[in-house]
Amino acid sequence: MPEAATPVAIGEAPSRKIITISGTDGTTFSVKRDNAPVQATSDRCPVYHLDINVEANAYRGSRSKFDELVNSLENDADSAAGMNEARRWVSNEFYSSNIPTLASLRLRAGMSQRELGKACGIEQPHVSRYESGKHEPSIGIAIQMASALGVGIQEFSIAWENTRAEPRPKVTR
C-alpha cells in the first residue's frame, strides 16, 4: 500500500525561470521553465502528489469592486440605460473610424460583453476572446452575434477580419 502523500508548498524563484516544489519533509524539487530537453535517467526519483482543490465556480462572478459596481448599475433599469448610452458614446468617440471591429459593433449597440454573451447563449469570456481575435466564432455563434448586434452577417464578417488584423500589444514578463 502506498504511503500517504506529503503535503507540499509551491514557490517560484525570483528569477521566474525556476519553479520550486517544497515538501513539508524538507525535500525540494526544482523545474526549469526554459523548455530545455530533459535528460532521462533510470535513477530513483521522488514522486510528489499535489492535491489542488478548486471549487467548480471559484472563478465565476465578480472579480473586483469595479465589476461589482458595473453589475449594480446594470441591474438598475435607469442606470442600465445610462450604461448603454455611455457605451455608444465610447463607440462614437474612440471607435469612430471607418474600420469596424467586433468591439466597436458591440459598443455601438450599447451592449456589455456579458449582455452580448447572454443574448447569444455564451459566457462573457468567450465574447472577450472573439473581440481580442484570439478565437474565431463558429458560423452559428457568428450568426447569433450579428443578430444580437443588429448587423448582417457580412458586416459581422468584415468586423471579424478587422479584429483579427488589429495589432495586439505584446505581453512581457
DOLOTOR-550759 format. One record per residue (C-alpha): residue in three letters; chain; x, y, z. Coordinates in Angstrom, 3 decimals. Layout:
<ala,A,<X,Y,Z>>
...
END
This chain:
<met,A,<0.000,0.000,0.000>>
<pro,A,<1.499,3.407,-0.939>>
<glu,A,<2.390,5.856,1.795>>
<ala,A,<0.221,8.905,2.352>>
<ala,A,<1.170,11.845,0.171>>
<thr,A,<3.331,14.505,1.770>>
<pro,A,<1.740,17.976,1.619>>
<val,A,<3.816,20.365,-0.458>>
<ala,A,<4.256,24.090,-0.926>>
<ile,A,<4.855,25.527,-4.365>>
<gly,A,<7.024,28.591,-4.780>>
<glu,A,<8.659,30.409,-7.645>>
<ala,A,<12.237,31.623,-7.660>>
<pro,A,<12.700,35.393,-8.078>>
<ser,A,<14.256,34.821,-11.499>>
<arg,A,<10.900,33.339,-12.641>>
<lys,A,<12.879,30.721,-14.537>>
<ile,A,<12.690,28.007,-11.875>>
<ile,A,<9.639,26.604,-10.102>>
<thr,A,<10.434,25.008,-6.767>>
<ile,A,<8.162,22.490,-5.055>>
<ser,A,<8.961,22.036,-1.370>>
<gly,A,<7.623,19.181,0.735>>
<thr,A,<6.937,19.550,4.432>>
<asp,A,<9.520,16.813,4.987>>
<gly,A,<12.248,19.202,3.756>>
<thr,A,<12.668,17.784,0.275>>
<thr,A,<12.562,20.126,-2.711>>
<phe,A,<12.226,19.696,-6.426>>
<ser,A,<13.028,22.432,-8.949>>
<val,A,<11.862,22.658,-12.547>>
<lys,A,<13.454,24.955,-15.119>>
<arg,A,<10.980,26.860,-17.267>>
<asp,A,<13.230,27.258,-20.301>>
<asn,A,<11.764,24.321,-22.243>>
<ala,A,<15.216,22.743,-22.470>>
<pro,A,<15.138,18.994,-23.151>>
<val,A,<15.338,16.867,-20.031>>
<gln,A,<17.879,14.057,-19.880>>
<ala,A,<16.115,10.830,-18.909>>
<thr,A,<17.840,8.584,-16.366>>
<ser,A,<16.996,5.368,-14.603>>
<asp,A,<17.805,6.911,-11.187>>
<arg,A,<15.178,6.712,-8.486>>
<cys,A,<13.279,9.928,-8.041>>
<pro,A,<10.719,11.150,-5.510>>
<val,A,<7.081,11.308,-6.558>>
<tyr,A,<5.093,14.307,-5.392>>
<his,A,<1.348,14.295,-5.086>>
<leu,A,<-0.291,17.700,-5.437>>
<asp,A,<-3.858,17.803,-4.224>>
<ile,A,<-5.298,21.059,-5.519>>
<asn,A,<-8.930,21.636,-4.697>>
<val,A,<-10.670,24.437,-6.558>>
<glu,A,<-14.407,24.891,-6.390>>
<ala,A,<-16.096,24.481,-9.759>>
<asn,A,<-17.375,28.060,-9.768>>
<ala,A,<-14.415,29.642,-7.970>>
<tyr,A,<-13.601,31.912,-10.915>>
<arg,A,<-17.114,32.857,-11.877>>
<gly,A,<-18.794,36.046,-10.867>>
<ser,A,<-17.321,39.362,-9.918>>
<arg,A,<-13.543,39.646,-9.719>>
<ser,A,<-13.230,43.205,-8.467>>
<lys,A,<-15.014,46.114,-6.853>>
<phe,A,<-15.307,47.666,-10.322>>
<asp,A,<-17.138,44.560,-11.595>>
<glu,A,<-19.467,44.787,-8.601>>
<leu,A,<-20.155,48.448,-9.405>>
<val,A,<-20.899,47.690,-13.062>>
<asn,A,<-23.163,44.783,-12.044>>
<ser,A,<-25.127,47.002,-9.655>>
<leu,A,<-25.523,49.689,-12.338>>
<glu,A,<-26.643,47.173,-14.958>>
<asn,A,<-29.214,45.650,-12.576>>
<asp,A,<-30.936,49.033,-12.109>>
<ala,A,<-33.150,49.930,-15.107>>
<asp,A,<-32.325,53.663,-15.083>>
<ser,A,<-28.606,53.081,-14.625>>
<ala,A,<-28.570,50.330,-17.257>>
<ala,A,<-29.946,52.740,-19.844>>
<gly,A,<-27.194,55.198,-18.900>>
<met,A,<-24.546,52.470,-19.207>>
<asn,A,<-25.805,51.579,-22.684>>
<glu,A,<-25.690,55.241,-23.703>>
<ala,A,<-22.150,55.516,-22.295>>
<arg,A,<-21.069,52.528,-24.400>>
<arg,A,<-22.491,54.211,-27.507>>
<trp,A,<-20.551,57.369,-26.606>>
<val,A,<-17.326,55.352,-26.256>>
<ser,A,<-18.011,53.809,-29.654>>
<asn,A,<-18.505,57.211,-31.263>>
<glu,A,<-15.526,58.862,-29.556>>
<phe,A,<-12.930,56.097,-29.709>>
<tyr,A,<-14.091,53.744,-32.468>>
<ser,A,<-15.392,56.266,-34.976>>
<ser,A,<-13.028,55.220,-37.783>>
<asn,A,<-14.495,53.519,-40.819>>
<ile,A,<-12.892,50.232,-39.764>>
<pro,A,<-15.448,48.297,-37.709>>
<thr,A,<-14.299,45.656,-35.221>>
<leu,A,<-16.310,43.276,-33.063>>
<ala,A,<-15.780,45.548,-30.049>>
<ser,A,<-16.949,48.636,-31.947>>
<leu,A,<-20.090,46.823,-33.153>>
<arg,A,<-20.876,45.778,-29.580>>
<leu,A,<-20.260,49.249,-28.164>>
<arg,A,<-22.294,50.848,-30.965>>
<ala,A,<-25.147,48.533,-29.937>>
<gly,A,<-24.716,49.765,-26.350>>
<met,A,<-24.058,46.266,-25.021>>
<ser,A,<-21.598,44.901,-22.488>>
<gln,A,<-19.689,41.711,-23.221>>
<arg,A,<-21.860,39.988,-20.629>>
<glu,A,<-25.077,41.190,-22.299>>
<leu,A,<-23.898,40.084,-25.737>>
<gly,A,<-22.886,36.707,-24.348>>
<lys,A,<-26.262,36.260,-22.679>>
<ala,A,<-28.058,37.178,-25.909>>
<cys,A,<-26.017,34.523,-27.751>>
<gly,A,<-26.084,31.839,-25.064>>
<ile,A,<-22.344,32.038,-24.346>>
<glu,A,<-20.254,33.220,-21.390>>
<gln,A,<-18.613,36.681,-21.299>>
<pro,A,<-15.038,35.290,-21.559>>
<his,A,<-15.911,33.829,-24.975>>
<val,A,<-17.037,37.257,-26.190>>
<ser,A,<-13.759,38.700,-24.901>>
<arg,A,<-11.737,36.066,-26.788>>
<tyr,A,<-13.633,36.798,-30.008>>
<glu,A,<-13.140,40.557,-29.581>>
<ser,A,<-9.417,40.105,-28.978>>
<gly,A,<-9.086,37.965,-32.100>>
<lys,A,<-7.781,35.007,-30.082>>
<his,A,<-10.630,32.703,-31.101>>
<glu,A,<-12.829,32.582,-34.171>>
<pro,A,<-16.566,32.220,-33.578>>
<ser,A,<-18.321,29.314,-35.265>>
<ile,A,<-20.768,30.196,-38.028>>
<gly,A,<-23.665,29.565,-35.624>>
<ile,A,<-22.263,31.894,-32.956>>
<ala,A,<-21.377,34.487,-35.626>>
<ile,A,<-24.988,34.494,-36.860>>
<gln,A,<-26.277,34.842,-33.276>>
<met,A,<-23.825,37.650,-32.506>>
<ala,A,<-24.647,39.513,-35.736>>
<ser,A,<-28.362,39.263,-34.940>>
<ala,A,<-27.870,40.458,-31.343>>
<leu,A,<-25.744,43.368,-32.591>>
<gly,A,<-28.307,44.337,-35.232>>
<val,A,<-25.962,43.846,-38.199>>
<gly,A,<-25.892,41.475,-41.138>>
<ile,A,<-23.539,38.517,-41.292>>
<gln,A,<-21.453,40.272,-43.978>>
<glu,A,<-20.857,43.334,-41.757>>
<phe,A,<-20.061,40.996,-38.862>>
<ser,A,<-17.591,39.094,-41.052>>
<ile,A,<-15.827,42.316,-42.079>>
<ala,A,<-15.629,43.375,-38.418>>
<trp,A,<-14.182,39.965,-37.507>>
<glu,A,<-11.484,40.279,-40.201>>
<asn,A,<-10.629,43.776,-38.923>>
<thr,A,<-10.491,42.462,-35.362>>
<arg,A,<-8.009,39.770,-36.374>>
<ala,A,<-5.937,42.310,-38.324>>
<glu,A,<-5.603,44.734,-35.378>>
<pro,A,<-2.142,44.686,-33.862>>
<arg,A,<-2.292,43.378,-30.317>>
<pro,A,<0.077,44.592,-27.605>>
<lys,A,<2.701,42.049,-26.646>>
<val,A,<2.699,40.920,-23.028>>
<thr,A,<6.149,40.804,-21.477>>
<arg,A,<7.088,39.310,-18.165>>
END
